Amino acid sequence: MTITFVVNRRSRTLDVPPLARLLDVLRGPLGLTGTKEGCGEGECGSCTVLLDGVPVNACLVVAGQCDGRTVLTVEGLGTENGLSGLQDAFVNEGGAQCGICTPGILMAAHALLAANPRPDESEIRESIAGNVCRCTGYQRIVESIRNAAKGQASREPG
Amino acid sequence: MNPAEVALYPFERPSTLAALCRTLSARAGRKEKTVLLAGGTDWIVERSLVPPEESGDLPLVLDVSRLPEMRGIHVVKERAEIGAAATFLEIRRDPVLSRRAPVLTAMAREVGAIQIQARGTLGGNLATASPAADGAAALMALDADVVLASAHGERRVPMTRFFTGYRATRRAEDEAIVRVEFALPRAGAHQAWRKVGTRAAQAISKVALAAVIELDGGRGVRAGFGMASVAPVTVSLPTVRALGLAASLSSVSDDELDAATRRDIAPIDDLRSTAAYRAHVASALVKNFFQELRTSAAP
């Protein structure tokens, strides 16, 4: 079936099997391999992308349901000139270790900060509760998101 | 089946409920299988567990996730109507529900992490009919009706009668779950959601309790319960409910609550927990809720 949807601010029209996983459409025909497959059953959050601004597991979304929708992946966070403030905070704070979970966590955290620019720690932790990391112990990740929120606040016009 | 095989299922997106019902009716008449797909948080995961189907026998997948008649949350004359395809995230963020049906808000917040909340629906929760369905437990406590639609019109089934056995419901092959409805508990009603699992997010319940009681002078005038993961179906704890409607709540003893809970559940050992632990936790959750009630009702 033919679907038209917006991926990282660019309209894309593709002919795909209707029940292909969004994850496979992103990584295959669209070449967006920043979105990672972890468990493939909605448990680990590695394949988190934003669908109409809300975090979803791309392994559980079918292509046929994406027609007319808007998708943001980790490739859409920064610009050609550099990383987003959130990504910078992960670099500076050591929020990534092996890196497989990182794109998904960035997307979940990006959605949090878009809706809630000054989250407290429990809100940060709840926002990434669907993202499993087996390296960091989460503390550096939480710090990265907290610092990104602070940086975001300091850039706002006073 | 692997994802590449699942990708090839036939797929349609009916644009109205009437069109959906016509397709369901025609296919049921020909004994053809049809799947109604909303968020896919159960069905897609389960595909990897089923063997490949004969290609001539693939079910037709009908996308109901954007069907207008199944969307939205409305309150009409003190009655809440929640579309079967409204997501847990939409339920969680609804201001009227959070004020008047916090048991539902709390359930939606803990049913899974945000990625699951954003996709999962009450309609899917009811149709899948898992004994661990958090949504079903909360709807039982609210004494909700399930509204089913077919080419012949609508009918409603009370939540307490909706499940007929393990993963079996009263929904017929030619019917779709369109919405659930319940009378909003009055302001100040006691509502509780207690989920016991391996961790706070993204865990399936070992035991979950939903409870709603309206008190009038120390006596329960409306009582509803729902418990998940303690029987082949989500259960409404009828014996406990009768105690909740007792003339004086302060006269209900812990021994009576223990006996009532034991009578209402049939827990088993499985990969998530044991029957003995579930029975213990079920009793403790019920007693805790009644203790809170007695404390709040005390002069």
HADDOCK unambig.tbl for C-alpha pairs under 7 A between the chains (distance, minus, plus):
assign (segid A and resid 17 and name CA) (segid B and resid 7 and name CA) 5.42 0.50 0.50
assign (segid A and resid 17 and name CA) (segid B and resid 8 and name CA) 5.81 0.50 0.50
assign (segid A and resid 18 and name CA) (segid B and resid 7 and name CA) 6.14 0.50 0.50
assign (segid A and resid 18 and name CA) (segid B and resid 8 and name CA) 6.89 0.50 0.50
assign (segid A and resid 18 and name CA) (segid B and resid 11 and name CA) 6.20 0.50 0.50
assign (segid A and resid 19 and name CA) (segid B and resid 6 and name CA) 6.32 0.50 0.50
assign (segid A and resid 19 and name CA) (segid B and resid 7 and name CA) 3.95 0.50 0.50
assign (segid A and resid 19 and name CA) (segid B and resid 8 and name CA) 6.33 0.50 0.50
assign (segid A and resid 19 and name CA) (segid B and resid 9 and name CA) 6.57 0.50 0.50
assign (segid A and resid 20 and name CA) (segid B and resid 3 and name CA) 6.97 0.50 0.50
assign (segid A and resid 20 and name CA) (segid B and resid 4 and name CA) 6.94 0.50 0.50
assign (segid A and resid 20 and name CA) (segid B and resid 7 and name CA) 4.22 0.50 0.50
assign (segid A and resid 41 and name CA) (segid B and resid 45 and name CA) 5.34 0.50 0.50
assign (segid A and resid 54 and name CA) (segid B and resid 118 and name CA) 6.82 0.50 0.50
assign (segid A and resid 55 and name CA) (segid B and resid 114 and name CA) 6.70 0.50 0.50
assign (segid A and resid 55 and name CA) (segid B and resid 115 and name CA) 5.19 0.50 0.50
assign (segid A and resid 56 and name CA) (segid B and resid 115 and name CA) 4.22 0.50 0.50
assign (segid A and resid 56 and name CA) (segid B and resid 116 and name CA) 6.93 0.50 0.50
assign (segid A and resid 56 and name CA) (segid B and resid 118 and name CA) 6.43 0.50 0.50
assign (segid A and resid 57 and name CA) (segid B and resid 115 and name CA) 5.83 0.50 0.50
assign (segid A and resid 60 and name CA) (segid B and resid 40 and name CA) 6.17 0.50 0.50
assign (segid A and resid 60 and name CA) (segid B and resid 41 and name CA) 6.25 0.50 0.50
assign (segid A and resid 60 and name CA) (segid B and resid 44 and name CA) 6.25 0.50 0.50
assign (segid A and resid 127 and name CA) (segid B and resid 114 and name CA) 6.97 0.50 0.50
assign (segid A and resid 129 and name CA) (segid B and resid 113 and name CA) 5.80 0.50 0.50
assign (segid A and resid 129 and name CA) (segid B and resid 201 and name CA) 5.87 0.50 0.50
assign (segid A and resid 130 and name CA) (segid B and resid 113 and name CA) 4.67 0.50 0.50
assign (segid A and resid 130 and name CA) (segid B and resid 114 and name CA) 6.63 0.50 0.50
assign (segid A and resid 130 and name CA) (segid B and resid 115 and name CA) 6.66 0.50 0.50
assign (segid A and resid 130 and name CA) (segid B and resid 201 and name CA) 6.92 0.50 0.50
assign (segid A and resid 130 and name CA) (segid B and resid 202 and name CA) 6.20 0.50 0.50
